[in-house]
Amino acid sequence: MPANKKYLSSPFQRFLKITAGFIGGYLVMFSFHLLMTLLFQKKNVIVTAGITGYILWATLLLLAFLAKNAWKIWIIYLLLATLFYLPFLLK
């Protein structure tokens, strides 16, 4: 039985969701761990980033596909990445 057309997104929205999940999720994850290096010792953050980074990235990837509008998720991910990176940049 084919899927109902009203639940499918357009090809461009699908592309935006994929890129937001992969690229935007990675930017948020990376900037979050940079922020953590300001709060904790760098060696501790680097050790835990291997595990927590993958979990955070996978969660953000999933959230991108659950969103109805891909533009909103891109804006949210870019704002979060900027918010997390700003203290590191100002230091």
PyMOL commands that set and color helices and strands:
alter all, ss='L'
color gray80, all
select helices_A, chain A and resi 5-7+11-39+42-66+70-90
alter helices_A, ss='H'
color red, helices_A
deselect
rebuild
show_as cartoon
